[in-house]
């Protein structure tokens, strides 16, 4: 891959306020008009983005030491349990955690109106949340119970730390059964009556960098408005996924572990999600810059929705039973059109990710790069380019 | 003949009147009710299509307004909160009349109150709580 610009040359232009920045949507038409070589000389950065439910998200909160002190062993935030097995006053609130007394799916389908994702949204909005904490008491931490109100401003640190975001590609869900099916991709109508999908397609970060050449561990990201980084390959990172001729995976594939300071986030891009019959989650807006250092890097950024294919999977049978069966593949241009022709009929599509919000995130990041406020970098380490997610091994208990 | 889709809001004291009967009999209107909540001694709501001669529709509405019924043309009882909506489009397959649909740009969600039949399917199908019912 022949380098045409270095990251430091690009940053020098950003710092002078002279960088040419485009979103992954704009760049498609621009390269078509100008040609790849001319465009690559001109463009410094392409901004990619996504907005949608990102399970496997959460935040470390340091709530400060009480006087006298408590070594928290159990904690809830507005009745949603936060993990306290970290340190005396460090908690981790996970996006999918439900309130202690949630009826869940007892009266099916459950509504799941509130949970960890909503706690994170409330904090980012500046609203207060009730912390209830317990301990067994020690000589140095004598307090056994505390109930108080906390806001984001009160916390010493609120570090959003997400083990898996930005799935490179994702399943398209359909329902072969005769009943409505409640899934994390929405309520699917019976008899193949509707389709659920979730990806920003041509805007999505890892679909614009299929082999992880520009985005890697240490890459700077825009996490809901806050400057953050990729701290690891995300959980279930599976670069061995099948790929099309353009190198773009036709299955889930790569993922990113992301972190950023919650105190700098914009509430518009941090949204609790309630999914009927399924549970709660957190939607995030994420934008990632790609420095245009070579022709190849720019070429990958010109990928279009019609060139990105995703597997259609039956969530009534094949997904829950993990049969590995796929019905067919469809592309994101078809999905975004609102109707897909499958099995000789038109099936309506519903999306869980928002292209509009993703585009807004890509534009906000592009604006701050143009303004010289956000520089780019090369990864500190590459993401693994080989490997896949293994299924769970089941070992029955012995001697009981 | 014209059809108007309207929402009637009854104050507490007026839920006893057989107003549908009077609209049919006195004003010669055809009535198609989509949704109603009328409980004695409480406020009441009615979402319906009125079909008939335009002058009769106007007279019927004037009669209703005359004893304190609020008649709303835009507001059909389904509230769509544009601030909470993220334009994901998860509601679209669940909206039978395409009142909720993407605008021309294929990415911004819009709500057309005139097409809404207040089936309320959108409420449980919005992950962000953008849709709610007035009653």
Interface residues (C-beta under 8 A of the other chain):
Chain A: X51 X52 X53 X109 X111 X113 X186 X187 X189 X193 X194 X195 X196 X271 X273 X274 X275 X276 X281 X283 X336 X337 X338 X348 X349 X350 X351 X352 X353 X354 X355 X356 X357 X359
Chain B: X86 X87 X88 X89 X90 X91 X92 X93 X94 X102 X106 X107 X108 X109 X124 X125 X127 X128 X129
